[in-house]
Amino acid sequence: MIAKSYAKVNIFLKISDKRENYHELVSRFVRVQNKYDIMSFVKTSRKAVNIIGDFGCKMESNTVYKMYNLIKEYKNVENFFNEYEIRVEKNIPEFAGLGGGSSNAATFLLMANKYCELNLSKDQMCEIAQKVGADVPFFVYEYDSANVTGIGEIVEKFDEEVLDIETITPKVQCNTGEIFNCFRQNYYKQISKEESNRLLNMKSIDILNELNIEQANDLYQPAAKTYPLLKEYAKDDWYFSGSGSSFFRIKNGK
């Protein structure tokens, strides 16, 4: 029982509106085919839920543990994880804008749905996934490329060629809350519906050929203001993913 838990990058990320304490976004999420954690369920005699991995957070903050708590009342789940421990081989940097924690939560849910025979549809799983994090639904759908809107809960497959993506992650742990605060205070803007629709219908490679790092991601400037070291990595043809700190470029494109 083993599965890959893939990273993602945001080809573009624009803010479209505010919803209570959240920002609504317009974004293209693309799965990074060559960067993934490996999750496995392994027989154990421990008789209690156990998650093993090199995580940079306490158990109660772990996204896999949060997901387990949301589904543990389903038939078979608690008994199953009294017999099998959850192991995660971490390769995706944490706090890096690559969606590692969200991906782990989604992969766990997909595996639990299969091996515990929950028979949940993708849409049903995404209703659960939203409770763990805004990016989790994208990973539940397992698309290579998708347009993501709302606060992350609206995921629509986008058909395009698979991109060969290279990533680099500076040793900077970006605090998403701080970056959004900086965005609201110094850089706030909302994308128009016309521009939103235009970008959502463009291929990722064409978007990157047209936009620079600041134009592609509304969070890059507030992130660089909050963490000046990031500016050293903003080189030609490199782009910023999520609220950082990772940068990426397309190896077979621009």
RAMO-V409007 format. One record per residue. PHI is phi in whole degrees, -180 to 180 (none if undefined). PSI is psi in whole degrees, 0 to 359 (NA if undefined). OMEGA is omega as a letter, one per 20 degrees, with the letter a starting at -180 (NA if undefined). Layout:
phi: <PHI	PHI>
psi: <PSI	PSI>
omega: <OMEGA	OMEGA>
This chain:
phi: <none	-149	-152	-88	-115	-80	-82	-138	-129	-98	-61	-141	-146	-125	-91	-110	-173	-114	-135	55	-91	-110	-106	-82	-126	-128	-153	-112	-97	-129	-74	-92	-69	-104	-135	-157	-86	-119	-109	-142	-106	-125	-55	-144	-107	-70	66	-161	-61	-142	-118	-113	175	-87	-95	-97	-149	-73	-56	-67	-96	-70	-66	-67	-65	-61	-66	-58	-63	-75	-115	-65	-81	-67	-56	83	-65	-63	-64	-62	-86	-84	-110	-127	-93	-105	-115	-128	-87	-85	-124	-86	-60	-90	54	-128	79	-104	75	-58	-65	-64	-63	-60	-62	-68	-64	-60	-63	-62	-70	-64	-61	-76	-83	-95	56	-79	59	-85	-77	-60	-64	-65	-64	-70	-62	-72	-59	-58	-73	-91	-176	-66	-87	-63	-55	-54	-73	-65	-73	63	-80	-73	-149	-154	-86	-123	-135	69	-99	119	-84	-99	-123	-125	-57	-121	-85	-160	-65	-70	-97	-93	-107	-109	-123	-140	-125	-62	-82	-133	-93	-76	-92	-59	-61	-64	-68	-66	-61	-64	-60	-64	-79	-122	-132	-59	-159	-124	-71	-75	-62	-65	-68	-59	-63	-64	-67	-65	-101	-93	-69	-58	-65	-71	-61	-70	-72	-95	-104	-93	-61	-73	-73	-78	-133	-63	-94	-65	-62	-64	-67	-69	-69	-77	-129	-56	-58	-61	-60	-68	-102	-84	-94	-53	72	-105	-128	-107	-103	57	-100	83	-103	-81	-115	-147	-147	-96	-79	-108	-132	-62>
psi: <99	145	154	138	99	152	170	161	158	111	314	156	114	147	131	337	177	143	101	241	5	159	133	142	163	121	159	116	133	132	137	108	335	12	115	151	163	122	138	150	122	134	137	161	11	326	35	152	133	126	120	127	162	74	146	32	166	159	318	342	353	131	327	318	319	318	319	316	331	335	1	339	348	150	136	338	307	318	320	315	4	345	339	131	160	121	135	116	108	123	340	123	145	157	44	2	12	0	23	312	318	319	317	316	316	318	320	315	317	318	318	321	322	307	338	0	52	336	35	141	169	318	320	319	324	331	321	317	323	332	341	319	155	332	349	319	321	315	332	321	340	31	148	326	138	149	130	125	187	221	17	353	344	110	119	124	139	121	119	169	148	132	145	104	133	136	154	138	108	158	65	122	100	131	111	320	316	320	319	324	316	320	313	321	328	337	10	133	159	135	142	158	323	314	323	310	324	312	321	340	359	149	150	317	326	324	314	332	337	322	148	181	322	324	330	327	114	342	354	311	313	328	317	328	321	324	83	334	334	330	333	342	356	67	170	136	8	143	165	133	129	226	17	177	12	147	157	161	162	121	333	22	251	NA>
omega: <a	r	r	r	a	r	r	r	r	r	r	r	a	r	a	a	r	r	a	a	a	r	r	a	r	a	r	r	r	a	r	a	a	r	a	r	r	a	r	r	a	a	a	r	a	r	r	a	a	r	a	r	a	a	a	a	r	a	a	r	a	a	r	r	r	r	r	a	r	a	a	r	r	a	r	a	a	r	a	a	r	a	a	r	a	r	r	r	a	r	r	r	r	a	a	a	a	r	a	a	r	r	r	r	a	a	r	a	r	r	r	r	a	a	r	r	a	r	r	r	r	a	r	r	a	r	r	a	a	a	r	a	a	a	a	a	r	a	r	a	r	r	r	a	a	r	a	a	a	r	r	a	a	a	a	a	r	a	r	r	r	a	r	a	r	r	r	a	r	r	r	r	a	r	a	r	r	a	r	r	r	r	a	a	a	a	a	r	r	r	r	r	a	r	r	a	r	a	a	a	r	r	a	a	r	r	a	r	a	a	r	a	a	a	a	a	a	a	a	a	r	r	a	r	a	a	a	r	a	a	a	a	a	a	a	r	r	a	a	a	r	r	r	k	a	r	a	r	r	a	a	a	a	NA>
